[in-house]
Amino acid sequence: MKLYKSILFAGLMLTTVACSDFEEMNVNPNSPLLPNTASLFTNAIRTVGTMNSQVGPAGFNITPALYVQQFGDVTYIEDSRYKTINFSYNGLYAGPLVNLQAIIDQNTNEATRASVATYGSNNNQIAIARILKAYIYQWMTDRWGDIPYSQALKGDQNFSPAFDKQQDIYTDLFKEYKEAAAQFDAGATVKGDILLSGNAARWKKFAATQRMLAALQLSKVDPTKGKAEFTAAVADGVLASNADNVRYTFLSDANNENPLYTNYVRSNRKDFAVSNTFVDYLKKVSDPRLPYLAAPNQRGEYVGVPYAVFPATGPAQNFSLAATTVAAQNAPANIVTYAEVLFAQAEAAKLGWTTGVAKTLYEAAIKASLQQWMGTAYTDAVYTTYVAQPDVAYTEAKGIEQIATQRWIALFNQGTSAWNSWRRTGFPTLKPAASPLNGGTAIPRRLAYPVSTEGTLNTANYNAVIASQGADDPYTRVWWDKP
């Protein structure tokens, strides 16, 4: 009986202790309370990589490259004929954007700042997260126009965010890029940064470059602000050589391989090839980049797939797929390049925004692009011969057209950037698909919203943005896209 009472007493004492320390004892040491910000960075950057590669998991990555006819369909001639109208951005909000916001919140909150500082200084983590957030939002608004921005990422505080006007989003993006770049300190390098390895100098250049490119988008809608933002960004320091090119590097690993490789080799689908519009133009001007952008077909010839031709004209082996430069398993995806910076500066000079010489900058941009794509095969003799051709040699009368056309080539496999340039300048001159499947007669100028979420679950705000921006179809122009 005494033993029983002793056991009972010990049990009660254990229960008392267990109850008083329950909250501490019920924590799984292998399941941290806070997400690892290094992992959040890595996951967000992986999404940025696939955003800038064709046939990525987001599904709509290839679409702008089809609109500007860098690529064409091989088997299912639907995407080239604009069949899909509505595209979803939900994965970007629920994935990289919410991850980046979590990084900012944890490094801002006094209760968590110290614990996450192990992954890099608080300021440096916040700065990179803000730059990446701004970049993703810029990429999104350029595709859809007005989007949820100021009220987004609020979690259960707001399940129905309003749409911000693209003009207001751009204004805030300029601020975000500039403030974030100024936020870096000399503290610990950020872990999990698989894009620029936590290099503050490179992140500052990336932020200034994105400000500069965003400023050029205002060339028709607000040239005064565009000029001011452009010159300020250049003064802050943009990409200055091909060594500064920002690229996402895929791996020779099935878990993180180039999406084109997955389509061409692993899945053996070969859904998309380089379009005849693109290949034929490069052949017309004897462009030395052709073998580095397109692969020869089974006959050893460079043949672009006929754009938007129905029915299909033959198997993929008849046409030029993308070259291994962009389609190998570990081929990198270009985020932004020095050549793009120089083309932007050439256009700004032509517009009178800067004191630069448009011809000089245009030729320097072409040289940078040739060096970028050709690598060790590049020679000055190849460049000199190329820029001397009648269709390439710069003339003041056709300056914007030539700059935009050469940018279209340089931006191969960067569909959104190429589409932005085409919408804003109108060059190169492209013919729309002969028989569009979306009821239109022209090349689309935006992506329509995801109806399943916006039209159904955010109806009031969806109706409001349509009333403000225009019909939710491919032909309502975004704010900066003016005739």
N, C-alpha and C positions, 0 to 999 in steps of 0.2 A: 504493500500500500504506500509506504514511504517512497519507494522507487517510482511508482506511478505518479505520485504527486510531484516528485522532482522532475520527471520527464515533462509533466504537464506545465510546471512552472517555467522550465527551460523553453518549452514551446511557446508559452505566452510571451516570454521575454523576447524570443526571436521574432515573434509576430509584431511585437511593439517596435522593435528595431527596424524590421522590414518595412512597416508602415511609415515610420518616420523618415526613412531614407529611400522610399519607393521610387521617387522621381529620379534619383541618381542611379539606382540599381537597375531601372527599367530602360536605360539607354544602351543601345547596341554600339559598342566601341568601334565596330567595323562599318557603321553607317553614320557618317558625320552629319551634324545638324545643318551645316552650311555646305552648299555645293562647292566643289573644288574650282576656284576661278580659273586655274590653268586649263582644266578640262573644258570649261565653258568657252574660253578663248579658242581652243583648238577646234571645238565643234562649230563655233560661229565662223571661223576662218575656212573650215572645210566647205561650208555652204557657200561662202564667197567664191571659192575655187570653182565649184560646180555651176554657180551663177554665170561664170565667165567661160564656160566650156560648152560646146554644143551637145545636144542630146543628153543633158544632165538630168538628174533625178527630179528636178522641178518640173520637167515635162515641157515647159514653154521656152526653154533656153534657145532652141534652134529657130524659133519663129521669126525674130527680127532678121536673122541671117538669111532666111528664106525670102522675107519681104524685100531685102536689098539685093537678092539674087546672087549672093556669094555661094549659096548652096541651092540644090534642087532635090525634089523627091525622086527616088528611083522606082519604087514598086507601087506604093499607095499615093497616087497623085492627088492628094487632098490638102495637105498643109500648104503647098505652093499655090493652091487655088483658094486659100483663105477660108476654108470650111469652118474651122474653129473660131468662134467669136469671143466667148467668155473664157478667161484664164484666172486661175486662183493664185492669190498671194498669201493665203492663209498660213502656209508652211513657213514663210519668212517671218511673220509675226510670232507664231508659236515656237519657232526654232531660234535662229540667230538673234533676232531683235530682243526677245524676252531674256535670252542668255546674257546679252550685252547689258541690258538694263539691270539684271541681277548683279553683274559685276560692279556697275556704277553704284547701285544701292549698298552693297556690302562694303565697298570702299569709302562710302560717304557716311554711313551710319556709325556713330561713336561706339556702339555696342559691338560692332563686328570689325571695325577697321584694323585693329591690332591682329586679330586672328587670321585675316586674309592677306596681311602684309608679307607673309611668308612666300607668297607667289609673285612678289614684286612690290615696289613702293606704291602706296595708295594713289598718289597723283599720276604715276605712270600708267597704272591699270585703268584709271578713269579716263585719261587722255586717249589711250588706244581704243577703249570701248566707245568713246564719243565719236572718234573719227570713223570707226567701222560702222557705227549706227548711222551716221550721216551719209556714208557711202551707200549703204543698203537702201536708205530712204530715197536718196537721189536716183538710184537705179530704178526704184519702184515708181516714183512720181513721173519719171521720164517715160515710163511705159503706160501707166494708167491715168496720169493726170492728177486730179484731186484725190487724196487718199486720207484715211485716218492717220493723224500725226500727233497733234498736241494732246488728244484724249486717248491715244492708244497706249497699250502696255500697262493699263491700270488694274488688271486682274479683276477681282470681283467688285472693285469700286466702280467699274463702268464696263458693262457688257455690250453697250451700244454706242461706240464712239462716233462722233460727228466727223465729217470729211473736212479737211483743211484745204483751202485753195492752194493751188500749186505756187502761185506768187508768194504767198505767206510762207510756204514750206521752204522755198528757195531763200527767202530773206533769213530764215532761221538757220538754214544750212551754212550760209556764209559765216554767220556768227559762230556756229558750232565748230566748224573747221578751224577758224582763227583762234578761238578760246582754247580749244583742246590742244592745239599745237603749242600754245603758250603755257600749258599746264605741266609739261614734263619737268621733272627735277632730276637731281643727280643720284637719286636713290636706286635701289636694287632693280635689276633688269626684270621685265615681266616674263614669267614662265608661261608656256603653252602657246606662245606666239610663233606659229609655224609659217608665217608670211614674211616678216621682216626681223625675226629673232630679237624682238624687243629693242631694236636700234632706234633710239629717239630721233637721231638726225634723219634717218630714212622715213620715219613716220611723219616728221614735219614736212619733208619734201612731198610726201604723198598727199598730205592735207592741203598744202598750198597748190599742188597740181590739180586736185579735184575742185578747189575754189576757182582756179583759172578756167578750167573746162566748163564749169557751171556758169561762170560769167559770160563765156562766149555764147551760151545758149540764149542769152538775153539780147543778142545782136539785133533782132527785129522788134522785140516787144518792149525793151527798155534799154536802148543803147547807152544812155548816160550812166545808168547804174552799172551796166555791163562793163563799160570802159573803166570805171573807177575800181570795181572789184577785180577786174583782170590785171590792171597795172599794179594794184596792191599785192595781189597774190604772187605775181612774178617777182616783185621786190622782196617778198619773204623767202623766195628760194624754191624753185620747182625742179623737176628732174633735169639734170644737166648733161647726161651722157647715157649710152646704152647700158652702162654699168648700174645705172639707177633704175632700170626697168623693174617694175613690180610684177612678179609672176607667181602664180600658185603652182608648186611643183607636185605633180602626182607621183606615185611610187610604182615600182615593179612588184605590185602586190594587189591581189584581187579585191582587197578591202578598201583600197584607196587608189584605184587606177583611173586613167583618163577615160571619160565616158564615151568618147568616139572609139577608143580601143574596145571597150565593152560591146558596143554596137557592131563594130566591124569584125572582131575576132572572136570574143567570148560567146556572143549571141549569134554570130554569123548572119546578122540581118542585113547589114549594109543598106539601111534605109535612105541614106542621103549621100549624094556625091556633089562635087563641085559643079556649079551650073555652067551651061554653055555661054550664058551672058558673061560670066566672069572669065572663063578660060579663053573665049574668043577675043575678048578685049586684050588680055595679056599677050596673046599670040599676035594680035594686030600691032602692038607696040614693041614686040620682041622683048618682053619683060623678063629679065634674068631671074626673077623670083619664082617664075612658074614652077620649076621642078621642086621648089621648097614649099609650095602651097598645095600643089596637086600632084597626085601619083599617076604614072602612066597606066593605061588600061592593059588588057591582056595581050594586045598587039604592040605594046610599047609606045603607044601614041597618047597624046594629051587631048582627050575628048570630053567636053563637059556634057552633063546630062541635060537634054532639052528641057527647058524650064516650063513647068506646069502643062506639059503635053499629056493628053489623055487619048487613048490608053497608053500604058507604059511602052516605051520604045525598045526595050530589051533588058537583059540581066545586068546586074551591077558590073560584071566583068567587062562590059563594053565601054564603061565610062571611067573617068578619073575620080577616084575617091580622094579624100584629103590626104596630103602627104604625111609621112611618118613624123615630120617636124611638129605636127599638131595632133597626130592620131596614134602615136606610139603609146605603149602602156604607161610610160613615165613622162610623156611629153607635157610640158608645162602649159598652163592657160595664162595668157597675157591679161593682166588687170589694167595696166596703163603703161605706155612706153614713151621713150624720149622722142621717137618719130611723131607720135600724136601731139606731144607738147610743141614741137617745131611747126607742125601744120597749123596748130591753133595760133601760134605766134605769127605765122605767115598771113593767116586770115585777118588777125587783129591789125597787122601792119597795113594790109590792103584796105581795111575799113577806116584807117586813120586813127586807130586807138593808140598806137605806139609810134615811135620814131624809127622802128626797124624797117629794113628793106624787104618787101614781100618776096621779091625774086630770090634774094640771098637765103632767106629763111626757108622758102619752098624747096630750093635745091638742097639745102642742108637736111631738110626733112626726108627727102628722097634718099640721100646718101645714108642717113641713119637707118632708114627702113631696109635698104639693101644690105647694110652691114648686119642688121639684126637677123634677117632671114637667111642670108647666104653664109654667115659665119666666116670661116677661113677661106672660102671660095671667092669672097669679095676682093675686087681689085679696083683701083682708081680708074683704070682703063675701061672697065665694064661700066662704071658710073658715068664717065665722060661720054661714052658712046650713047648710053641710054638717054641722058638728059638733053642730048643734041637733036633727038628725033623731033620732027615737026609737031607731033601730037603731044609731046612731053615738054618741049622747050617753052619756058614761061613767056607769056605775053600779057601786058597790062589789061588788054581788052577782055581777055578770058581768064583773068587771074583767079576769081572765086571758083569758077568751074574746074580749072586745072587743080587747084588746091584740094577741092572736095573730091575730085576723081582719084587723085593720088592717095588721099586719105582713105578712101574706100578700099583701095588695094592694100595699103599698109595695115588696115584694121581687119584683115581677113581673120575669121573665126572669133571676132569680137562684135557679134551681131548687134547688140544694143547700141554700142558706140557708133557703129556704121549707120544704123537706122536713124539715130539722133542727127548725125551729120546730113544724111539725105533729106530728112524731113525739114531741116532748118534751111538748107541751101538749095534743094531741088536738084542736086547733082550727085552722081552722074544721072543722065537722063535714062530712065528705065521704063519699059513698057509693062503694064500690069498683065497678070494672067489673062489669057484669052477668054476663059469661061469661069469667072469666079463663082464659088459655091456659097457665098455669103449674101448674095443679092445685090452686091455692089459692082462697080465698074472700074475701080481704081485700087491702088496699093493702099492697104490699111495704114492709118496714122496713129492708132493707139490700140491697146488691149482693153476689152470690156471687162467689167467687174465680175467676180464670182457670184453668180445669182443665188446659189444655194445658201450662202452665208449672208451676203449683203442684201439681196433682194427679199430674202425670206426672214432672216433673223435680225436684220437692222433696217427694216423697211422704211421707217420715217426718215432716217438720215440718207438712205439710198435715194428716196424720192426727192429729197432736198438737193442732193448733189446733181441729179439729172436736171432738175429745174434750173440750177445755177450754171453747170458746166456745159450741158447739152445732152443729147440722146446718148444712151449707153450703147454705142455701136463703134465699129472700127473707123468711122470717118469723122467723128467729132474731134477736132484738133485740141491738143493740150495747150495750156496758156502761152508757152513760148513759141509754139508752132504757128507762125503767121505766113500767109501767102506772100 
